[in-house]
Amino acid sequence: MSPEAAVPQMPLPTAIADREPIDPTIDLEEEIQRLKKERNAIILAHYYQDGEIQDIADFVGDSLGLSQQAAKTDADVIAFCGVHFMAETAKILNMGKTVIMPDPDAGCSLADRCPPDVFAEWMKQYPDHVVVSYINTSAAIKALSDIICTSTNAVRVVESIPEDKKIVFCPDRHLGRWVMKKTGRDMVLWPGFCVVHEQFTARKIHKLHQEYPEAKLIAHPECEQTVLDIADYIGSTNQLINYVVETKEFDTFIVATEMGVMHQMRKKRPGVKVIGAPPDSGCECAVCPYMRLNTMEKLYVALRDLKPEITVPEDIAKRALAPVEKMLALG
């Protein structure tokens, strides 16, 4: 089967349907804080979560920051508000801890489009290649990889590989092409993409720029090349936030990534004008439908019941740990 024909082969666990109902009169924020102390739990949230989840989290970050935080936590329970591959990574780094997720059906279009059995068969064409996998992959794909990267460190990871080595990069083709352009390295790319970032078009952004000619366009490298070509700044989620906060000479930005990042931009730089780039989908906002499956109600129930719990088979976890630690060792 070709990568283009790949369909998810590893269904995510089904959300538990028979939970005890929530008392509608409780103060969710207060109860979450109480349960967090009771469980000795830490709450990790990705920048693409709703603002109220970001505000209650102990740590808010991108994939790299969350991986680093998961690796050093001394909590007994990790409540992960993100998507499934992120919670899996936290589990790989903390096999002795309980990792829970508000909604285990919160998947990822990139991870789901790279099934491990299809990828393993495809890789038979490239037996002498170093496999660099974006962190947006399942634990099973990480176990088939030589090193993991994030959008923050992808260039550094590729540059760390000897120039005489051939490289396969998966699963995001747009990030892969951007890294190729930045490093000058030729790579074989798995043809995956993110359903949010794929929707941004240069045509719609040009039209929006006419309304806000003073705005700087900032974009995530998962966007198509035509969008990246017109961007004033390209960076990971965390880098985009820092750019808006630190670039004081401008106060208006068009943001081509999931709109959850704008919560932190406004929080860290009050008064800044951040405008979400319009996706080519009939909707006026770029929201990841998987990330937004997590809610305050589900977070409360997960802490209350200590489930749904995320597990990773021990053999896969052991093989996946090495490439993740190799990435973290780069700093």
Order of alpha helices (4+ residues) and beta strands (2+ residues): alpha-beta-alpha-beta-alpha-beta-alpha-beta-alpha-alpha-beta-alpha-beta-alpha-beta-alpha-beta-alpha-beta-alpha-beta-alpha-beta-alpha-beta-alpha-alpha
